[in-house]
């Protein structure tokens, strides 16, 4: 470019202020790597006078972020407001219609409206980039769009939510329950005051929908994505998992199957010593299986102001280099409607915890229910009290289908000796 690339930033939270810090602190490096100066000309936030970690006096402050989309001195709108609808959606949609490039970290927006926004960007010959929307500072979208573009992807699996990974890590290491660790995560700023979006799995689901779109050339599809959170996981589940040779992680998994594309977010038992089991705290990771490259594993800071801002600025740098890559790796009008595979078709091994009366025949009744559903038991653990009191039975199965497992669990739950509904977690081998 022969003139500076001019940036307008909407949203000055931890990510927005970190974007400012990187652009101002790395001017020479950004110029050397793009051949262009990158300048912030305008910013917008709800509270102009809020104390922030960076100096903003050199930039025009807009109280209304929509002013950025018509400003003659803004080439790129950086949207860091968040949310699938409302101001964020209107800002991005209008910016593209006005011929301005857009960089966003908004996973909910891209999961809900990514295909239509990508089509608008192509009509206006503009860039729409959202690397920071998935996995923070891990450049997984660029890897799928560019570095792995020659591969047919069969599977993507990831630890996509740092809050849940922090909670699960500290539950095990501190021998604590979820509610206790969640309160700590909120106090440290790792979890929101309302943590349901993270703990319930929807944050990871939005990210997985975007990964699926990049991996398989389909429009993001949340409607056919199976979502479970970590609310039911207890420390005793972690103890039992450990005895069986596993640890527990919340995973997002998308895979190509004979029935179609299967997207799912849920807790999993993963083998101790595996790459995914080693990802601790607020770190994230993504593993991709390609037909030519084999397995690629990327780990790093999956959230946080500076790592996420690193991805935002990398997208801005691509625009400075005149990169106009398709947002999802292929033209928007070529994005296929996702052919979803039913969750019932999933083939998996399972961990099952059951609370029952400790009396003769209970275990036989439970195993008979598995047998009648065609499920083979691999191992079991039984922790009982005195005869007639509650016993906890843990069973690990061989691979079966989701449909057969749900049928067996429903039958077991109806047995008169069952005191605590069966709780299951899929095993990711």
Secondary structure as the mmCIF struct_conf table of DSSP 4:
data_model
#
loop_
_struct_conf.conf_type_id
_struct_conf.id
_struct_conf.beg_label_comp_id
_struct_conf.beg_label_asym_id
_struct_conf.beg_label_seq_id
_struct_conf.end_label_comp_id
_struct_conf.end_label_asym_id
_struct_conf.end_label_seq_id
BEND BEND1 UNK A 3 UNK A 3
STRN STRN1 UNK A 5 UNK A 10
BEND BEND2 UNK A 13 UNK A 13
HELX_RH_AL_P HELX_RH_AL_P1 UNK A 14 UNK A 25
TURN_TY1_P TURN_TY1_P1 UNK A 26 UNK A 26
HELX_RH_AL_P HELX_RH_AL_P2 UNK A 27 UNK A 34
BEND BEND3 UNK A 35 UNK A 36
STRN STRN2 UNK A 38 UNK A 44
BEND BEND4 UNK A 46 UNK A 46
TURN_TY1_P TURN_TY1_P2 UNK A 48 UNK A 49
BEND BEND5 UNK A 50 UNK A 50
BEND BEND6 UNK A 53 UNK A 54
TURN_TY1_P TURN_TY1_P3 UNK A 57 UNK A 58
BEND BEND7 UNK A 59 UNK A 59
STRN STRN3 UNK A 60 UNK A 62
BEND BEND8 UNK A 63 UNK A 64
HELX_RH_3T_P HELX_RH_3T_P1 UNK A 65 UNK A 70
TURN_TY1_P TURN_TY1_P4 UNK A 72 UNK A 73
BEND BEND9 UNK A 75 UNK A 75
STRN STRN4 UNK A 76 UNK A 79
BEND BEND10 UNK A 81 UNK A 81
BEND BEND11 UNK A 84 UNK A 85
HELX_RH_AL_P HELX_RH_AL_P3 UNK A 86 UNK A 97
TURN_TY1_P TURN_TY1_P5 UNK A 98 UNK A 99
STRN STRN5 UNK A 101 UNK A 104
HELX_RH_AL_P HELX_RH_AL_P4 UNK A 107 UNK A 123
TURN_TY1_P TURN_TY1_P6 UNK A 124 UNK A 125
STRN STRN6 UNK A 128 UNK A 129
HELX_RH_3T_P HELX_RH_3T_P2 UNK A 131 UNK A 133
BEND BEND12 UNK A 134 UNK A 135
TURN_TY1_P TURN_TY1_P7 UNK A 136 UNK A 137
HELX_RH_AL_P HELX_RH_AL_P5 UNK A 140 UNK A 142
HELX_RH_PI_P HELX_RH_PI_P1 UNK A 143 UNK A 147
TURN_TY1_P TURN_TY1_P8 UNK A 148 UNK A 150
BEND BEND13 UNK A 151 UNK A 151
HELX_LH_PP_P HELX_LH_PP_P1 UNK A 152 UNK A 152
STRN STRN7 UNK A 153 UNK A 159
HELX_RH_AL_P HELX_RH_AL_P6 UNK A 162 UNK A 174
TURN_TY1_P TURN_TY1_P9 UNK A 175 UNK A 175
HELX_RH_AL_P HELX_RH_AL_P7 UNK A 178 UNK A 188
TURN_TY1_P TURN_TY1_P10 UNK A 189 UNK A 189
BEND BEND14 UNK A 190 UNK A 191
BEND BEND15 UNK A 193 UNK A 194
TURN_TY1_P TURN_TY1_P11 UNK A 195 UNK A 195
HELX_RH_AL_P HELX_RH_AL_P8 UNK A 196 UNK A 199
TURN_TY1_P TURN_TY1_P12 UNK A 200 UNK A 201
HELX_RH_AL_P HELX_RH_AL_P9 UNK A 202 UNK A 216
TURN_TY1_P TURN_TY1_P13 UNK A 217 UNK A 217
STRN STRN8 UNK A 218 UNK A 218
BEND BEND16 UNK A 222 UNK A 222
TURN_TY1_P TURN_TY1_P14 UNK A 223 UNK A 224
STRN STRN9 UNK A 225 UNK A 227
BEND BEND17 UNK A 230 UNK A 230
TURN_TY1_P TURN_TY1_P15 UNK A 231 UNK A 232
HELX_RH_AL_P HELX_RH_AL_P10 UNK A 235 UNK A 244
TURN_TY1_P TURN_TY1_P16 UNK A 245 UNK A 245
STRN STRN10 UNK A 246 UNK A 257
TURN_TY1_P TURN_TY1_P17 UNK A 258 UNK A 259
STRN STRN11 UNK A 260 UNK A 271
TURN_TY1_P TURN_TY1_P18 UNK A 272 UNK A 273
BEND BEND18 UNK A 274 UNK A 274
TURN_TY1_P TURN_TY1_P19 UNK A 275 UNK A 278
TURN_TY1_P TURN_TY1_P20 UNK A 281 UNK A 282
STRN STRN12 UNK A 283 UNK A 290
TURN_TY1_P TURN_TY1_P21 UNK A 291 UNK A 293
STRN STRN13 UNK A 294 UNK A 301
BEND BEND19 UNK A 303 UNK A 304
HELX_RH_AL_P HELX_RH_AL_P11 UNK A 305 UNK A 320
TURN_TY1_P TURN_TY1_P22 UNK A 321 UNK A 322
TURN_TY1_P TURN_TY1_P23 UNK A 327 UNK A 328
BEND BEND20 UNK A 329 UNK A 330
HELX_RH_3T_P HELX_RH_3T_P3 UNK A 332 UNK A 334
HELX_LH_PP_P HELX_LH_PP_P2 UNK A 335 UNK A 335
STRN STRN14 UNK A 336 UNK A 336
HELX_LH_PP_P HELX_LH_PP_P3 UNK A 337 UNK A 338
STRN STRN15 UNK A 340 UNK A 340
HELX_LH_PP_P HELX_LH_PP_P4 UNK A 341 UNK A 342
HELX_RH_3T_P HELX_RH_3T_P4 UNK A 343 UNK A 345
STRN STRN16 UNK A 347 UNK A 357
BEND BEND21 UNK A 359 UNK A 359
TURN_TY1_P TURN_TY1_P24 UNK A 360 UNK A 361
HELX_RH_AL_P HELX_RH_AL_P12 UNK A 362 UNK A 372
TURN_TY1_P TURN_TY1_P25 UNK A 373 UNK A 374
STRN STRN17 UNK A 377 UNK A 384
BEND BEND22 UNK A 386 UNK A 386
TURN_TY1_P TURN_TY1_P26 UNK A 387 UNK A 388
BEND BEND23 UNK A 389 UNK A 389
STRN STRN18 UNK A 390 UNK A 397
BEND BEND24 UNK A 399 UNK A 399
STRN STRN19 UNK A 400 UNK A 401
HELX_RH_AL_P HELX_RH_AL_P13 UNK A 402 UNK A 413
TURN_TY1_P TURN_TY1_P27 UNK A 414 UNK A 414
BEND BEND25 UNK A 415 UNK A 415
TURN_TY1_P TURN_TY1_P28 UNK A 416 UNK A 417
STRN STRN20 UNK A 418 UNK A 428
#
